[in-house]
Amino acid sequence: MEEILSKSTIGLRKVGISTLAVAMSLGVAGVTAGAANAAAGDLSADGTPSVTQGVPNQSAADVHYQFDGSYPTNSTITFTVADSDGNSCTTAGDQGVEFTAAPTVTVNAPTGKTAPTATATLGSSSTACATVGIQDQVTITLNGGQPSNDTATTYTLNLSNVTYNVGTKATPGAVEVTVGGTGSDSAASTSVSDATIVNRSFMFVPKMSAQPTTTGNPLGTATYSEASPGAYFAAGDNTVTLTLPTGTTFTAGVTPDITVPSGYSVSAAPVSSTAPATGAPKTDGTNVYTFHVNAPATLPSTGATMTISGLEANSSATVGTVTLTSDVIQGTSTSPIEDTADVLNVVNQARTGGDDRYATAAALFNSEFGTGNPGGPVSSVVLSGGELFPDALSANYLAGELGTGTLLTAQKSLSQEARQAIISHNITTVYITGGTAAVSDAVANELTQTHVSDNPGNSFIQVVRLGGADRYATNAKINRYSLVSRQTAVLAAGIAPYDSLAVGPVVFKKHYPLVLTNGANLKNGEVTELNDFGAQNVVIVGGTAVVSQAVQDELVKDGFNVIRLAGPTRYDSAAAIATWATAGNDANGDGTVNAADGAVNQAQGFNSNTTDITNGLGFADALSAGPVAGTNGEPVLLAKNATEVGDGLAGYLGSKSVGTATDGTEIGTLRALGLTAATANTMMKDAAADIG
């Protein structure tokens, strides 16, 4: 972190403690109401996360402020931060709280209104803090937007990525944020808590994952950090007890590695006991692990740090997040210092894959649409070329209309896996997507010369080819084959597969036509096709790098209601699509998905209970996943690569909880698409740990 503090603020400098994952709460309540539907002048925060004395660059909650359109041009709103005594900068720099950097600032306006631009500036201080060089203020400058007399309209100013440097002697308790300035409403509520200062911290990282009823699952490392000496470990004996919930136990016979500072010691019993055992004790196979920490009679001038690593757990049969409780009892006290941490996600792991893309496609089809399976038996199947992606992605809409799945074949010869699936499941009609450059006449002829079930007593398999001169013509022909009035259609780039992969399950389940565009402009009859369907809503998937802003603007000009589901990368775009499918798209940015966002932005009926993961560097394994995932309401997400989860997928998983609810809020099973070379077991375990 760039050093921004003067010598007078040495108490706010980095002290070697990393960002805290879980911190001890002092129970100070802050205002946690959301900003939605608040009146002008209201100030709110999204929570009160703990921040620790003496630690820089700690995250606080997002802050929201409501103001009306009476602000003058070039007006300012100033946010000031302080600890709970409200006057902490007057005596010494190490007692203060300051902004680490200027927060990210956005302004939301109601539908039909124009929001002002907002610029955040860091560098100012209140009168008290200026004397010791603490930057306790951020100034927001507003310009533009509606006329200055628009007092009937309420806007929402959002501060996100709020981070603080906290002094070593900052007063424990609420961090208070106040607001003022020429653009603020001084008559309304002007103070809110967005963090809580604590003098000690407990974290257990990383959070790990396990499958139900498995043994020996490694846990992360527990760290106890004292900002003030004696905050955890008083002079003499201290009893530390770690407790897992009923049903989960510590694996027996494990001696964890416990580190303490010089002058401190660890033992199985208090040092005052007769001949106490020295060193850390072994776990006994129960859900409780206890040991003792003896601190010196004269505590050092700096707080102690203790770590515990190497513990293992046996998981229960229940899908969910395992929360560990830590109790530290100082001497003969009867009041433990209690902390909690989520240490283990127990999640079902599944995998559907084959030796190659053709085998994976057949495995997916067999699992859902084969005879004796939930979606079977079916009499038809969609067959696409597996060497190119566009025709297979276009097939999702056709498969949805037919109520069947898709298979893949090589261009020159029918893949053995596709042939076996067609024969085994008594398929009578095969719909080929694409021209002969994608699926040759030799493949079509082989099928037309094959009897249903390969039984000479049956009729020959019927073949229907839906192909055009290029991917766009093929796409249009597939869509027109089932030309039914549809209020919503999806627009995707025909030059890249990943956004279409992610939206394929929605296209299948909701029967939304998938229309391909070259991405730069509308030159392939897309508007005519949308009008033929009678579409009013167009959902663009992917950012402007794949579907340009010019395309979106032209659609709006032509009278379509357009939304875009996108992120900075393919992984983020897939997460945006999955979020829309399971929870809806917050189009107006008010923090919730509600009627104001419009019908097309509502959740699409996907439950997320099973979430599919494929390798985001290749499209092959997910080409045939759309019908299976769509049938079961499963979103398809993209991992960064075979071994790394990546930020896009991790962000989506983090927005859900571990569980078996089917309302789109929980994940109970992660299913890998493809074999381990494409989606490694280690990556899937990391993904499971990211949930919540």
JODABEL-V880585 format. One record per residue. RES is the residue in three letters. PSI is psi in degrees with one decimal (999 if undefined). Layout:
# JODABEL-V880585
res=RES psi=PSI
res=RES psi=PSI
This chain:
# JODABEL-V880585
res=MET psi=135.7
res=GLU psi=133.7
res=GLU psi=120.3
res=ILE psi=4.8
res=LEU psi=149.9
res=SER psi=172.9
res=LYS psi=-25.7
res=SER psi=-7.5
res=THR psi=35.1
res=ILE psi=-25.2
res=GLY psi=-12.1
res=LEU psi=-1.9
res=ARG psi=166.8
res=LYS psi=133.8
res=VAL psi=16.8
res=GLY psi=8.7
res=ILE psi=127.6
res=SER psi=168.3
res=THR psi=135.1
res=LEU psi=133.7
res=ALA psi=-41.1
res=VAL psi=128.5
res=ALA psi=151.5
res=MET psi=132.5
res=SER psi=138.1
res=LEU psi=3.6
res=GLY psi=19.0
res=VAL psi=119.2
res=ALA psi=137.8
res=GLY psi=175.6
res=VAL psi=121.2
res=THR psi=8.8
res=ALA psi=142.8
res=GLY psi=169.0
res=ALA psi=-13.7
res=ALA psi=135.9
res=ASN psi=16.3
res=ALA psi=159.7
res=ALA psi=161.4
res=ALA psi=135.8
res=GLY psi=-16.0
res=ASP psi=140.7
res=LEU psi=130.9
res=SER psi=163.1
res=ALA psi=156.2
res=ASP psi=6.7
res=GLY psi=-174.0
res=THR psi=67.9
res=PRO psi=152.4
res=SER psi=138.1
res=VAL psi=146.8
res=THR psi=143.0
res=GLN psi=136.9
res=GLY psi=10.3
res=VAL psi=131.1
res=PRO psi=164.9
res=ASN psi=53.6
res=GLN psi=140.8
res=SER psi=133.5
res=ALA psi=178.3
res=ALA psi=158.6
res=ASP psi=146.0
res=VAL psi=140.4
res=HIS psi=137.0
res=TYR psi=132.1
res=GLN psi=132.5
res=PHE psi=157.5
res=ASP psi=-179.5
res=GLY psi=18.5
res=SER psi=2.6
res=TYR psi=140.4
res=PRO psi=164.8
res=THR psi=139.3
res=ASN psi=31.0
res=SER psi=162.9
res=THR psi=147.5
res=ILE psi=125.7
res=THR psi=127.4
res=PHE psi=127.4
res=THR psi=135.1
res=VAL psi=145.4
res=ALA psi=162.1
res=ASP psi=-175.7
res=SER psi=-18.3
res=ASP psi=-10.1
res=GLY psi=3.2
res=ASN psi=38.5
res=SER psi=-6.7
res=CYS psi=-2.9
res=THR psi=-23.5
res=THR psi=-38.0
res=ALA psi=147.0
res=GLY psi=-28.8
res=ASP psi=2.9
res=GLN psi=-0.6
res=GLY psi=172.5
res=VAL psi=132.8
res=GLU psi=159.5
res=PHE psi=134.0
res=THR psi=-42.3
res=ALA psi=169.2
res=ALA psi=128.8
res=PRO psi=165.0
res=THR psi=132.5
res=VAL psi=133.6
res=THR psi=157.2
res=VAL psi=128.1
res=ASN psi=136.8
res=ALA psi=149.9
res=PRO psi=160.6
res=THR psi=131.7
res=GLY psi=-5.5
res=LYS psi=155.6
res=THR psi=124.9
res=ALA psi=147.3
res=PRO psi=159.5
res=THR psi=148.6
res=ALA psi=130.9
res=THR psi=128.5
res=ALA psi=135.0
res=THR psi=128.0
res=LEU psi=145.2
res=GLY psi=-7.1
res=SER psi=162.4
res=SER psi=150.5
res=SER psi=167.1
res=THR psi=-43.4
res=ALA psi=-42.5
res=CYS psi=-20.7
res=ALA psi=-32.1
res=THR psi=-22.7
res=VAL psi=9.5
res=GLY psi=26.3
res=ILE psi=125.2
res=GLN psi=86.1
res=ASP psi=9.1
res=GLN psi=144.8
res=VAL psi=132.7
res=THR psi=129.2
res=ILE psi=125.1
res=THR psi=128.5
res=LEU psi=137.1
res=ASN psi=149.1
res=GLY psi=-159.0
res=GLY psi=-150.1
res=GLN psi=164.8
res=PRO psi=152.8
res=SER psi=-13.1
res=ASN psi=14.7
res=ASP psi=67.5
res=THR psi=-12.4
res=ALA psi=-11.6
res=THR psi=133.4
res=THR psi=129.4
res=TYR psi=157.8
res=THR psi=120.2
res=LEU psi=123.4
res=ASN psi=126.7
res=LEU psi=117.8
res=SER psi=170.3
res=ASN psi=44.5
res=VAL psi=122.8
res=THR psi=147.0
res=TYR psi=147.7
res=ASN psi=129.3
res=VAL psi=127.9
res=GLY psi=158.1
res=THR psi=-21.5
res=LYS psi=18.8
res=ALA psi=140.6
res=THR psi=124.4
res=PRO psi=143.1
res=GLY psi=-158.1
res=ALA psi=139.1
res=VAL psi=121.6
res=GLU psi=133.4
res=VAL psi=126.9
res=THR psi=159.1
res=VAL psi=145.8
res=GLY psi=-178.0
res=GLY psi=175.8
res=THR psi=-20.3
res=GLY psi=4.1
res=SER psi=164.4
res=ASP psi=97.7
res=SER psi=-14.3
res=ALA psi=-13.1
res=ALA psi=-179.7
res=SER psi=131.2
res=THR psi=18.0
res=SER psi=141.6
res=VAL psi=152.7
res=SER psi=130.1
res=ASP psi=10.4
res=ALA psi=165.4
res=THR psi=125.5
res=ILE psi=130.8
res=VAL psi=160.1
res=ASN psi=11.2
res=ARG psi=160.4
res=SER psi=148.0
res=PHE psi=126.6
res=MET psi=151.6
res=PHE psi=97.4
res=VAL psi=153.6
res=PRO psi=160.4
res=LYS psi=135.9
res=MET psi=179.7
res=SER psi=157.2
res=ALA psi=158.2
res=GLN psi=157.5
res=PRO psi=148.1
res=THR psi=47.8
res=THR psi=154.5
res=THR psi=159.8
res=GLY psi=30.1
res=ASN psi=123.0
res=PRO psi=142.7
res=LEU psi=165.0
res=GLY psi=-160.3
res=THR psi=128.3
res=ALA psi=135.7
res=THR psi=125.2
res=TYR psi=119.9
res=SER psi=129.0
res=GLU psi=121.1
res=ALA psi=-29.4
res=SER psi=135.7
res=PRO psi=135.8
res=GLY psi=1.3
res=ALA psi=-37.7
res=TYR psi=-50.3
res=PHE psi=101.6
res=ALA psi=164.7
res=ALA psi=133.3
res=GLY psi=-148.4
res=ASP psi=139.1
res=ASN psi=129.2
res=THR psi=123.5
res=VAL psi=125.3
res=THR psi=125.4
res=LEU psi=130.4
res=THR psi=127.6
res=LEU psi=155.8
res=PRO psi=157.9
res=THR psi=134.2
res=GLY psi=-23.8
res=THR psi=133.8
res=THR psi=156.5
res=PHE psi=134.4
res=THR psi=130.6
res=ALA psi=150.1
res=GLY psi=14.7
res=VAL psi=129.3
res=THR psi=105.5
res=PRO psi=162.2
res=ASP psi=114.2
res=ILE psi=121.8
res=THR psi=137.4
res=VAL psi=160.1
res=PRO psi=165.3
res=SER psi=134.1
res=GLY psi=-14.5
res=TYR psi=156.4
res=SER psi=159.2
res=VAL psi=137.3
res=SER psi=164.6
res=ALA psi=-21.6
res=ALA psi=163.7
res=PRO psi=148.2
res=VAL psi=-19.5
res=SER psi=-12.1
res=SER psi=159.5
res=THR psi=122.8
res=ALA psi=61.2
res=PRO psi=149.3
res=ALA psi=135.3
res=THR psi=154.1
res=GLY psi=171.2
res=ALA psi=138.4
res=PRO psi=166.5
res=LYS psi=154.0
res=THR psi=150.6
res=ASP psi=10.5
res=GLY psi=2.1
res=THR psi=-174.8
res=ASN psi=10.8
res=VAL psi=135.0
res=TYR psi=125.9
res=THR psi=141.3
res=PHE psi=175.6
res=HIS psi=143.5
res=VAL psi=122.2
res=ASN psi=120.7
res=ALA psi=151.3
res=PRO psi=156.0
res=ALA psi=-35.5
res=THR psi=111.4
res=LEU psi=147.8
res=PRO psi=170.1
res=SER psi=-16.5
res=THR psi=154.6
res=GLY psi=155.1
res=ALA psi=154.5
res=THR psi=126.6
res=MET psi=139.5
res=THR psi=149.4
res=ILE psi=121.8
res=SER psi=159.4
res=GLY psi=-2.0
res=LEU psi=150.5
res=GLU psi=156.4
res=ALA psi=147.2
res=ASN psi=121.4
res=SER psi=153.9
res=SER psi=-178.9
res=ALA psi=-4.4
res=THR psi=129.2
res=VAL psi=130.1
res=GLY psi=178.8
res=THR psi=130.2
res=VAL psi=121.5
res=THR psi=123.8
res=LEU psi=141.8
res=THR psi=131.8
res=SER psi=130.0
res=ASP psi=127.3
res=VAL psi=120.3
res=ILE psi=120.9
res=GLN psi=115.3
res=GLY psi=-126.3
res=THR psi=12.1
res=SER psi=150.7
res=THR psi=4.6
res=SER psi=103.1
res=PRO psi=151.5
res=ILE psi=110.2
res=GLU psi=134.5
res=ASP psi=157.3
res=THR psi=156.5
res=ALA psi=139.6
res=ASP psi=119.9
res=VAL psi=-19.0
res=LEU psi=130.4
res=ASN psi=118.7
res=VAL psi=109.1
res=VAL psi=138.1
res=ASN psi=138.9
res=GLN psi=131.9
res=ALA psi=164.1
res=ARG psi=133.1
res=THR psi=118.3
res=GLY psi=168.4
res=GLY psi=-175.0
res=ASP psi=-24.1
res=ASP psi=-176.4
res=ARG psi=-32.8
res=TYR psi=-40.2
res=ALA psi=-37.0
res=THR psi=-43.4
res=ALA psi=-42.9
res=ALA psi=-40.1
res=ALA psi=-40.7
res=LEU psi=-47.0
res=PHE psi=-47.5
res=ASN psi=-35.6
res=SER psi=-24.4
res=GLU psi=-44.3
res=PHE psi=-6.1
res=GLY psi=159.9
res=THR psi=130.5
res=GLY psi=1.1
res=ASN psi=168.1
res=PRO psi=-41.1
res=GLY psi=0.1
res=GLY psi=177.9
res=PRO psi=154.7
res=VAL psi=155.7
res=SER psi=-10.1
res=SER psi=163.7
res=VAL psi=153.3
res=VAL psi=128.6
res=LEU psi=126.4
res=SER psi=159.2
res=GLY psi=132.5
res=GLY psi=-1.3
res=GLU psi=-19.4
res=LEU psi=151.1
res=PHE psi=-30.2
res=PRO psi=-43.5
res=ASP psi=-35.3
res=ALA psi=-35.5
res=LEU psi=-37.9
res=SER psi=-24.4
res=ALA psi=-16.5
res=ASN psi=-40.3
res=TYR psi=-44.7
res=LEU psi=-45.1
res=ALA psi=-37.7
res=GLY psi=-41.2
res=GLU psi=-35.1
res=LEU psi=-16.8
res=GLY psi=38.0
res=THR psi=-173.7
res=GLY psi=-172.5
res=THR psi=150.7
res=LEU psi=162.2
res=LEU psi=149.5
res=THR psi=157.2
res=ALA psi=161.7
res=GLN psi=-42.1
res=LYS psi=-27.8
res=SER psi=147.9
res=LEU psi=126.5
res=SER psi=143.3
res=GLN psi=-35.5
res=GLU psi=-40.7
res=ALA psi=-43.5
res=ARG psi=-45.2
res=GLN psi=-40.7
res=ALA psi=-41.4
res=ILE psi=-42.4
res=ILE psi=-44.9
res=SER psi=-30.8
res=HIS psi=20.4
res=ASN psi=40.2
res=ILE psi=131.0
res=THR psi=-25.2
res=THR psi=131.0
res=VAL psi=124.9
res=TYR psi=114.5
res=ILE psi=127.2
res=THR psi=128.0
res=GLY psi=159.1
res=GLY psi=-170.2
res=THR psi=-18.8
res=ALA psi=-21.6
res=ALA psi=-44.4
res=VAL psi=112.2
res=SER psi=165.0
res=ASP psi=-29.4
res=ALA psi=-38.8
res=VAL psi=-46.3
res=ALA psi=-42.2
res=ASN psi=-38.9
res=GLU psi=-39.7
res=LEU psi=-43.8
res=THR psi=-17.0
res=GLN psi=9.9
res=THR psi=131.3
res=HIS psi=150.7
res=VAL psi=130.9
res=SER psi=13.4
res=ASP psi=33.0
res=ASN psi=115.1
res=PRO psi=-18.9
res=GLY psi=-11.0
res=ASN psi=165.9
res=SER psi=167.7
res=PHE psi=152.9
res=ILE psi=135.5
res=GLN psi=139.8
res=VAL psi=129.0
res=VAL psi=117.1
res=ARG psi=129.4
res=LEU psi=92.2
res=GLY psi=151.9
res=GLY psi=-172.4
res=ALA psi=-27.1
res=ASP psi=-175.9
res=ARG psi=-32.5
res=TYR psi=-40.2
res=ALA psi=-39.4
res=THR psi=-44.2
res=ASN psi=-45.3
res=ALA psi=-39.0
res=LYS psi=-39.4
res=ILE psi=-44.7
res=ASN psi=-41.8
res=ARG psi=-18.4
res=TYR psi=-30.5
res=SER psi=63.8
res=LEU psi=93.0
res=VAL psi=146.4
res=SER psi=124.2
res=ARG psi=126.8
res=GLN psi=-27.9
res=THR psi=137.5
res=ALA psi=159.2
res=VAL psi=135.6
res=LEU psi=126.7
res=ALA psi=158.8
res=ALA psi=132.6
res=GLY psi=-0.9
res=ILE psi=-8.9
res=ALA psi=139.5
res=PRO psi=-18.9
res=TYR psi=-38.9
res=ASP psi=-36.9
res=SER psi=-34.1
res=LEU psi=-46.6
res=ALA psi=-32.8
res=VAL psi=-8.0
res=GLY psi=-45.5
res=PRO psi=-36.6
res=VAL psi=-42.7
res=VAL psi=-44.9
res=PHE psi=-51.4
res=LYS psi=-42.3
res=LYS psi=-4.2
res=HIS psi=40.7
res=TYR psi=123.7
res=PRO psi=136.7
res=LEU psi=112.9
res=VAL psi=127.3
res=LEU psi=142.0
res=THR psi=158.3
res=ASN psi=-10.9
res=GLY psi=-29.3
res=ALA psi=-35.2
res=ASN psi=176.3
res=LEU psi=92.9
res=LYS psi=3.4
res=ASN psi=27.6
res=GLY psi=20.4
res=GLU psi=-41.8
res=VAL psi=-42.0
res=THR psi=-42.5
res=GLU psi=-43.3
res=LEU psi=-40.6
res=ASN psi=-36.5
res=ASP psi=-34.9
res=PHE psi=-13.7
res=GLY psi=23.8
res=ALA psi=137.0
res=GLN psi=-31.1
res=ASN psi=137.5
res=VAL psi=122.5
res=VAL psi=109.6
res=ILE psi=129.8
res=VAL psi=129.1
res=GLY psi=155.5
res=GLY psi=-178.2
res=THR psi=-13.7
res=ALA psi=-24.1
res=VAL psi=-34.2
res=VAL psi=108.7
res=SER psi=160.5
res=GLN psi=-30.8
res=ALA psi=-38.6
res=VAL psi=-46.1
res=GLN psi=-44.4
res=ASP psi=-39.3
res=GLU psi=-39.7
res=LEU psi=-43.0
res=VAL psi=-42.7
res=LYS psi=-33.5
res=ASP psi=2.1
res=GLY psi=7.5
res=PHE psi=147.0
res=ASN psi=115.1
res=VAL psi=131.6
res=ILE psi=152.7
res=ARG psi=131.4
res=LEU psi=107.6
res=ALA psi=162.7
res=GLY psi=179.4
res=PRO psi=-20.7
res=THR psi=169.8
res=ARG psi=-32.5
res=TYR psi=-40.8
res=ASP psi=-35.6
res=SER psi=-41.9
res=ALA psi=-39.4
res=ALA psi=-39.0
res=ALA psi=-39.1
res=ILE psi=-44.5
res=ALA psi=-37.7
res=THR psi=-44.9
res=TRP psi=-43.7
res=ALA psi=-37.2
res=THR psi=-31.1
res=ALA psi=-13.8
res=GLY psi=165.7
res=ASN psi=117.1
res=ASP psi=79.7
res=ALA psi=-35.9
res=ASN psi=0.5
res=GLY psi=26.9
res=ASP psi=8.4
res=GLY psi=-10.1
res=THR psi=160.2
res=VAL psi=114.9
res=ASN psi=-173.7
res=ALA psi=-29.5
res=ALA psi=-20.8
res=ASP psi=-13.8
res=GLY psi=156.8
res=ALA psi=-39.3
res=VAL psi=-20.2
res=ASN psi=-3.4
res=GLN psi=160.1
res=ALA psi=146.1
res=GLN psi=18.0
res=GLY psi=16.9
res=PHE psi=142.2
res=ASN psi=-14.1
res=SER psi=-4.1
res=ASN psi=-40.5
res=THR psi=126.6
res=THR psi=128.4
res=ASP psi=140.4
res=ILE psi=130.4
res=THR psi=164.1
res=ASN psi=121.8
res=GLY psi=-1.3
res=LEU psi=-2.4
res=GLY psi=148.4
res=PHE psi=-10.9
res=ALA psi=-47.4
res=ASP psi=-23.2
res=ALA psi=0.3
res=LEU psi=-35.8
res=SER psi=12.2
res=ALA psi=-22.5
res=GLY psi=-51.4
res=PRO psi=-40.9
res=VAL psi=-49.4
res=ALA psi=-38.7
res=GLY psi=-40.9
res=THR psi=-39.0
res=ASN psi=5.2
res=GLY psi=38.4
res=GLU psi=123.2
res=PRO psi=152.8
res=VAL psi=122.9
res=LEU psi=157.6
res=LEU psi=123.7
res=ALA psi=155.4
res=LYS psi=-42.4
res=ASN psi=-166.5
res=ALA psi=-27.8
res=THR psi=-7.7
res=GLU psi=135.6
res=VAL psi=-49.0
res=GLY psi=155.3
res=ASP psi=-38.1
res=GLY psi=-50.4
res=LEU psi=-43.3
res=ALA psi=-38.8
res=GLY psi=-41.6
res=TYR psi=-47.0
res=LEU psi=-37.3
res=GLY psi=-20.6
res=SER psi=-6.5
res=LYS psi=168.4
res=SER psi=162.5
res=VAL psi=128.3
res=GLY psi=-174.5
res=THR psi=13.3
res=ALA psi=148.9
res=THR psi=28.1
res=ASP psi=12.0
res=GLY psi=3.2
res=THR psi=-15.6
res=GLU psi=154.1
res=ILE psi=125.3
res=GLY psi=-20.7
res=THR psi=132.7
res=LEU psi=125.5
res=ARG psi=124.4
res=ALA psi=137.1
res=LEU psi=120.4
res=GLY psi=170.2
res=LEU psi=-179.4
res=THR psi=-21.5
res=ALA psi=-26.7
res=ALA psi=-38.2
res=THR psi=91.9
res=ALA psi=150.2
res=ASN psi=-38.6
res=THR psi=-39.4
res=MET psi=-39.8
res=MET psi=-36.5
res=LYS psi=-40.0
res=ASP psi=-39.8
res=ALA psi=-42.3
res=ALA psi=-38.2
res=ALA psi=-23.9
res=ASP psi=-14.2
res=ILE psi=130.9
res=GLY psi=999
